[in-house]
Amino acid sequence: MDTPKGYKYAAIEGNLKYSGRLDLALIVSETPCVAAGTFTANKFQAAPVLVAKELVETSSRVQGVMINAGSANACTGEEGIANCKRSLELVTSRLGLTPDAILPASTGVIGLQFDMKKWEAAAPVLAEAVGKHTGDDFAKAIMTTDTFPKKASRSITVDGKTVTIAGMAKGAGMICPNMATMLGTVITDAKIDAAMWKRIVKTGVDSSFNCVSVDGDTSTNDCVLALANGASGASITEATEAEFQQAVTAIMRELSYQLVQDGEGATKVMQIMVSGAKNDAEADQVARTVGHSPLVKTAIYGKDANWGRIVAAIGRSGAEFEANDVQLTMCGIELFKNSQPTDADFDTLLKPYLEKRDILIDIVLGNGEGKAELFASDLTHEYININADYRS
Amino acid sequence: MDTPKGYKYAAIEGNLKYSGRLDLALIVSETPCVAAGTFTANKFQAAPVLVAKELVETSSRVQGVMINAGSANACTGEEGIANCKRSLELVTSRLGLTPDAILPASTGVIGLQFDMKKWEAAAPVLAEAVGKHTGDDFAKAIMTTDTFPKKASRSITVDGKTVTIAGMAKGAGMICPNMATMLGTVITDAKIDAAMWKRIVKTGVDSSFNCVSVDGDTSTNDCVLALANGASGASITEATEAEFQQAVTAIMRELSYQLVQDGEGATKVMQIMVSGAKNDAEADQVARTVGHSPLVKTAIYGKDANWGRIVAAIGRSGAEFEANDVQLTMCGIELFKNSQPTDADFDTLLKPYLEKRDILIDIVLGNGEGKAELFASDLTHEYININADYRS
């Protein structure tokens, strides 16, 4: 992974909930950063979401991100917020930083209060470890039911200088971000104005993390936190914004794809493209109804060309369209139009494609301008294994 | 099962798709009936849905219901409608009835055209069998992935005469009716006016079939067809409507419960009660978001008191409420209020309840008048087994 200049990492076994695995991670920039963030649309926002949101809006001294796995610190009331702030103090004080310098994020079980004795023991170890680890270690430490760490990076040249952007994310379950994914961190050494950075992060998230779904469940903790510390010496201006945006979005899309690919128990990535809708919102509604349908997901898992389930999902999506205008193409094979199946021998034609990981589902609803795209995983035995006893 | 007077049944191995199992069923009344029906809200309504809907509206000679399993005759265009009508003619002509006398319903794979040669062979056998079978046989013949036949019946006394109502349904997967369930048939020997019968059927469906969910997938074929032949000699009047309504609703609720209980792979029935919402629609939205959440469904399957997943689902439902007003009670144990967990030792307290089949989830959103109820199944390994290779 390419690493932006001026950041240090720590990734430790904090023993906050689990033993014998990394569960506490920190990125610290050597200098204050321009911070941006997008946060879950869930009405029950976790304590770290509330705290990070406020810091992104008010603090001019942000220079790090701390993430713990094991406990989400969500649905924990005032006590949860106090615990979150205390956990930040325990770490910032040891790094010579003010308490508003680190953005928090948490993932894990909802409804448990932090065990602060464990945090008091872990904080000095974490602070001590800063600089001893890498971005790859950070990506590993934030995993929960993930089977591989998600990371992506890219360097571009701006004004003759190299600007690097890196992203690390965790996901797997409770994924259907509406605003942000589970936990994503994007860092860069570009020098950039706060308003521009916020705009770039929002634009990137809208066409990446907000277009993926594992199980339709938007978490209480979803967030993407983004830092820019300027260490490259290269400034992003209006002239270079587009190129920079492209790189940031590309990294976010790479991470998002990895999230779906590693969706709990997933074996497939459906890429659902909807066009011709009345508007984008209705196209999105259709894409999500198809992508969340347990019957579609299990058919794809079973490598079954049972496309009728897709059409049925389109039909119950609530979007407005003429049934007769709808066209369904799967992996390049036209299957349904004019309200009836095409002549394609779809079982034979689709068979080789259904063996692959990526399944392209192309839905045309009519002549409208609305379109949407969604990456969604399948629904498998392993998903049930993981979620029927996640807490135990 | 109590059986209303004046109906005859046939349930045969039609060999329409499967061999060696009942797949074609018919109820015929000795005299013309008052017919009512509720039909799927899916935009792609199957051919039999379109045909039955028209017959319910226009025909005064309805006196039967014919159901086939194996092919849904959905997404089959004009050819599908022609095949549906032809299948009715093949049977009505042999029974001395006009072609508009039988309401059709189909269940099975979407997107396949009927094999009319098989229908030509099956129709005489079906007509010949009328009167040789029972309502129980009918309920068996309409099963697809169902593991037991769904039926309910009840008799009440009206004007000193016995009126009997019986219901038969099939379901299991693709169940989240919005208008009707997969296939339900309700017959009675009451004498009743068409407008009243339609009203009673709609009212019953709204608080029964429309309140159940297995997988959130509303089928292209959902319908409830209802016949009243008057053979009991007892008339339902305004004075006795309420009592009759109660009996009809009770039967529909019994059938609905059976549908969830026999949801594909289901081991649990969640009864989700939402109150205090801004209005009924928002309460329903919350109930459905919780009832469809794969994470909630798998936790219930795993007998895991992981109530945070329920709160997270409430939070992403899109309903309006103050997070601080929300209260969650499960199986009588108060778990969450004032934005934080109660002091209950919920793991210990809930353990015995989570072993049971029926799981009561009680959600209070605030002080509004809106309320809703939903029966939903869990999500299990067996659901995946069934749906990953349903077609094969």
Boltz contact constraints between the chains, C-beta under 6 A:
constraints:
  - contact:
      token1: [A, 42]
      token2: [B, 315]
      max_distance: 6.0
  - contact:
      token1: [A, 42]
      token2: [B, 316]
      max_distance: 6.0
  - contact:
      token1: [A, 43]
      token2: [B, 315]
      max_distance: 6.0
  - contact:
      token1: [A, 43]
      token2: [B, 323]
      max_distance: 6.0
  - contact:
      token1: [A, 44]
      token2: [B, 311]
      max_distance: 6.0
  - contact:
      token1: [A, 44]
      token2: [B, 315]
      max_distance: 6.0
  - contact:
      token1: [A, 44]
      token2: [B, 323]
      max_distance: 6.0
  - contact:
      token1: [A, 75]
      token2: [B, 308]
      max_distance: 6.0
  - contact:
      token1: [A, 75]
      token2: [B, 311]
      max_distance: 6.0
  - contact:
      token1: [A, 76]
      token2: [B, 340]
      max_distance: 6.0
  - contact:
      token1: [A, 77]
      token2: [B, 339]
      max_distance: 6.0
  - contact:
      token1: [A, 77]
      token2: [B, 340]
      max_distance: 6.0
  - contact:
      token1: [A, 110]
      token2: [B, 308]
      max_distance: 6.0
  - contact:
      token1: [A, 110]
      token2: [B, 312]
      max_distance: 6.0
  - contact:
      token1: [A, 111]
      token2: [B, 308]
      max_distance: 6.0
  - contact:
      token1: [A, 111]
      token2: [B, 341]
      max_distance: 6.0
  - contact:
      token1: [A, 174]
      token2: [B, 295]
      max_distance: 6.0
  - contact:
      token1: [A, 215]
      token2: [B, 294]
      max_distance: 6.0
  - contact:
      token1: [A, 217]
      token2: [B, 293]
      max_distance: 6.0
  - contact:
      token1: [A, 217]
      token2: [B, 295]
      max_distance: 6.0
  - contact:
      token1: [A, 218]
      token2: [B, 316]
      max_distance: 6.0
  - contact:
      token1: [A, 220]
      token2: [B, 312]
      max_distance: 6.0
  - contact:
      token1: [A, 293]
      token2: [B, 217]
      max_distance: 6.0
  - contact:
      token1: [A, 294]
      token2: [B, 215]
      max_distance: 6.0
  - contact:
      token1: [A, 295]
      token2: [B, 174]
      max_distance: 6.0
  - contact:
      token1: [A, 295]
      token2: [B, 217]
      max_distance: 6.0
  - contact:
      token1: [A, 295]
      token2: [B, 387]
      max_distance: 6.0
  - contact:
      token1: [A, 298]
      token2: [B, 384]
      max_distance: 6.0
  - contact:
      token1: [A, 298]
      token2: [B, 387]
      max_distance: 6.0
  - contact:
      token1: [A, 298]
      token2: [B, 388]
      max_distance: 6.0
  - contact:
      token1: [A, 301]
      token2: [B, 388]
      max_distance: 6.0
  - contact:
      token1: [A, 302]
      token2: [B, 388]
      max_distance: 6.0
  - contact:
      token1: [A, 302]
      token2: [B, 389]
      max_distance: 6.0
  - contact:
      token1: [A, 304]
      token2: [B, 391]
      max_distance: 6.0
  - contact:
      token1: [A, 306]
      token2: [B, 391]
      max_distance: 6.0
  - contact:
      token1: [A, 308]
      token2: [B, 75]
      max_distance: 6.0
  - contact:
      token1: [A, 308]
      token2: [B, 110]
      max_distance: 6.0
  - contact:
      token1: [A, 308]
      token2: [B, 111]
      max_distance: 6.0
  - contact:
      token1: [A, 311]
      token2: [B, 44]
      max_distance: 6.0
  - contact:
      token1: [A, 311]
      token2: [B, 75]
      max_distance: 6.0
  - contact:
      token1: [A, 312]
      token2: [B, 110]
      max_distance: 6.0
  - contact:
      token1: [A, 312]
      token2: [B, 220]
      max_distance: 6.0
  - contact:
      token1: [A, 315]
      token2: [B, 42]
      max_distance: 6.0
  - contact:
      token1: [A, 315]
      token2: [B, 43]
      max_distance: 6.0
  - contact:
      token1: [A, 315]
      token2: [B, 44]
      max_distance: 6.0
  - contact:
      token1: [A, 316]
      token2: [B, 42]
      max_distance: 6.0
  - contact:
      token1: [A, 316]
      token2: [B, 218]
      max_distance: 6.0
  - contact:
      token1: [A, 323]
      token2: [B, 43]
      max_distance: 6.0
  - contact:
      token1: [A, 323]
      token2: [B, 44]
      max_distance: 6.0
  - contact:
      token1: [A, 339]
      token2: [B, 77]
      max_distance: 6.0
  - contact:
      token1: [A, 340]
      token2: [B, 76]
      max_distance: 6.0
  - contact:
      token1: [A, 340]
      token2: [B, 77]
      max_distance: 6.0
  - contact:
      token1: [A, 341]
      token2: [B, 111]
      max_distance: 6.0
  - contact:
      token1: [A, 381]
      token2: [B, 381]
      max_distance: 6.0
  - contact:
      token1: [A, 381]
      token2: [B, 384]
      max_distance: 6.0
  - contact:
      token1: [A, 384]
      token2: [B, 298]
      max_distance: 6.0
  - contact:
      token1: [A, 384]
      token2: [B, 381]
      max_distance: 6.0
  - contact:
      token1: [A, 387]
      token2: [B, 295]
      max_distance: 6.0
  - contact:
      token1: [A, 387]
      token2: [B, 298]
      max_distance: 6.0
  - contact:
      token1: [A, 388]
      token2: [B, 298]
      max_distance: 6.0
  - contact:
      token1: [A, 388]
      token2: [B, 301]
      max_distance: 6.0
  - contact:
      token1: [A, 388]
      token2: [B, 302]
      max_distance: 6.0
  - contact:
      token1: [A, 389]
      token2: [B, 302]
      max_distance: 6.0
  - contact:
      token1: [A, 391]
      token2: [B, 304]
      max_distance: 6.0
  - contact:
      token1: [A, 391]
      token2: [B, 306]
      max_distance: 6.0
